[in-house]
Amino acid sequence: MTQPTFSPTSDVAQVRASRATSTPELARPKKAGLLGAPAAGRRRGQGTPGPDGGYALTLVEHLMHDFVLLPSESHHDVMVGVAALAAKRAGLMGRGPTRTDVEVAADLFGFRHAATPGVLGDRAARFSGLGHSYFRTRAFVDSVDAAVLLQTAGGVTPLAELP
């Protein structure tokens, strides 16, 4: 413990003032958080990295009561497919998934409103088995174009109606 300044001390016992020196930048390793995202190529099957993609499953579970499913569609397959698309959309924007991402992904396939017959016929086949196969889920997510996913929530056009 240092001695208070008001206490008398001899010249030998006084603490000398020191100056803090900075750490040389060349010798200090960079902080892992400051390095930025890894420079990975964008190829099929590699995915779209984003933080906390699994949270999309929780969001889909909260919104499933709004979805209108066909009798041939599995609840679990639809959850996994919509969550994977929502995670991709969020990853394209460099953030974690939000409710809007789930709504956009669901609206692309007409789960929250009356879908056109073109969407309904293709929808059951595209979502079939997604909850049980990682490779089918990857192929499904890769089949949806990034530009389509980046639509705003209010102006989502179902996939069957896109040119």
C-alpha positions in Angstrom: 0.0 0.0 0.0 1.4 3.4 -0.8 1.8 6.1 1.8 -0.5 9.1 1.8 0.9 12.3 0.4 0.2 14.2 3.6 2.4 11.9 5.7 6.0 13.0 6.1 8.6 10.6 4.4 12.3 10.8 3.8 13.5 11.4 0.3 14.6 7.8 -0.1 11.1 6.4 0.8 9.2 8.6 -1.6 7.5 6.9 -4.6 8.8 8.2 -7.8 6.4 9.2 -10.5 6.3 6.9 -13.5 5.0 7.2 -17.0 2.8 4.5 -18.5 4.2 3.3 -21.9 2.0 2.0 -24.6 2.3 -1.5 -26.0 4.1 -1.5 -29.3 1.6 -2.3 -32.1 4.0 -4.6 -33.9 4.4 -6.9 -30.9 0.8 -7.2 -29.9 -1.3 -9.8 -31.7 -4.6 -8.6 -33.2 -7.7 -9.2 -31.2 -9.8 -12.1 -32.6 -13.0 -9.9 -32.7 -11.2 -7.2 -34.8 -10.1 -9.5 -37.6 -13.4 -9.4 -39.4 -15.3 -12.3 -41.0 -13.4 -15.1 -42.7 -13.0 -14.7 -46.4 -14.9 -17.8 -47.5 -16.1 -18.4 -51.0 -19.8 -18.5 -51.7 -20.5 -21.9 -53.2 -23.5 -24.2 -53.2 -23.9 -26.1 -49.9 -21.7 -23.8 -47.9 -24.5 -21.8 -46.4 -24.8 -18.1 -45.4 -23.0 -17.5 -42.1 -24.8 -15.4 -39.6 -25.1 -15.2 -35.9 -27.6 -17.4 -34.0 -29.4 -19.0 -36.9 -31.0 -21.5 -34.6 -33.1 -18.7 -33.0 -35.1 -18.8 -36.3 -36.6 -22.1 -35.1 -37.9 -20.5 -31.9 -39.4 -17.6 -34.0 -41.1 -20.0 -36.4 -42.5 -22.0 -33.4 -44.1 -18.8 -32.1 -45.6 -18.0 -35.5 -46.8 -21.5 -36.5 -50.3 -20.8 -35.2 -50.7 -18.3 -38.1 -49.6 -20.9 -40.8 -52.1 -22.7 -43.0 -50.8 -26.2 -43.8 -52.1 -28.8 -46.2 -53.0 -32.2 -44.8 -50.0 -33.7 -46.7 -47.5 -31.2 -45.1 -45.5 -32.1 -42.0 -45.5 -29.5 -39.2 -41.8 -30.3 -38.5 -40.7 -30.1 -42.1 -42.4 -26.7 -42.6 -40.8 -25.4 -39.4 -37.3 -26.5 -40.4 -37.7 -25.2 -44.0 -39.0 -21.7 -43.0 -36.4 -21.4 -40.3 -33.6 -22.2 -42.7 -34.8 -19.6 -45.2 -35.2 -17.0 -42.4 -31.6 -17.8 -41.2 -30.3 -17.4 -44.7 -32.1 -14.1 -45.2 -30.7 -12.8 -41.9 -27.2 -14.0 -42.7 -27.3 -12.2 -46.0 -27.9 -9.0 -44.0 -25.1 -9.9 -41.5 -27.3 -10.2 -38.5 -29.3 -12.8 -36.5 -32.9 -13.8 -37.5 -35.9 -11.6 -36.6 -39.6 -12.1 -36.9 -39.6 -10.2 -40.2 -37.2 -12.8 -41.7 -39.6 -15.6 -40.7 -42.6 -13.7 -42.1 -40.8 -13.1 -45.4 -39.8 -16.8 -45.7 -43.3 -18.0 -44.8 -44.9 -15.6 -47.3 -42.7 -16.8 -50.1 -44.6 -20.1 -50.0 -48.0 -18.8 -48.9 -48.1 -20.2 -45.4 -49.6 -17.2 -43.7 -52.3 -16.4 -46.3 -54.3 -18.1 -49.0 -51.7 -19.4 -51.5 -52.3 -19.7 -55.2 -52.7 -23.2 -56.6 -49.3 -23.0 -58.3 -47.6 -22.4 -55.0 -49.6 -25.1 -53.2 -48.8 -27.9 -55.7 -45.1 -27.3 -55.6 -45.0 -26.4 -51.8 -45.7 -29.9 -50.4 -43.1 -31.5 -52.6 -40.4 -28.9 -51.8 -40.9 -29.1 -48.0 -41.3 -32.9 -47.8 -38.5 -34.5 -45.7 -36.7 -31.2 -44.8 -36.9 -31.9 -41.1 -35.0 -35.2 -41.4 -32.3 -34.5 -44.0 -29.6 -31.9 -43.7 -28.7 -32.3 -47.4 -32.3 -31.8 -48.5 -32.5 -28.7 -46.3 -29.2 -27.4 -47.8 -30.4 -28.0 -51.4 -33.8 -26.4 -50.6 -32.2 -23.3 -49.1 -29.7 -23.0 -52.0 -32.6 -23.2 -54.5 -34.1 -20.0 -53.3 -32.4 -17.0 -54.8 -30.9 -14.4 -52.4 -32.6 -11.5 -54.3 -36.0 -13.1 -53.7 -35.2 -13.4 -50.0 -34.2 -9.8 -49.6 -37.6 -8.5 -50.5 -39.3 -6.3 -47.9 -41.9 -7.8 -45.6 -44.8 -5.9 -47.1 -44.0 -6.6 -50.7 -43.3 -10.3 -50.7 -44.3 -12.0 -54.0 -44.8 -15.8 -53.7 -42.3 -17.8 -55.7 -44.9 -19.2 -58.2 -45.8 -15.6 -59.2 -42.2 -14.5 -59.8 -41.0 -14.2 -63.4 
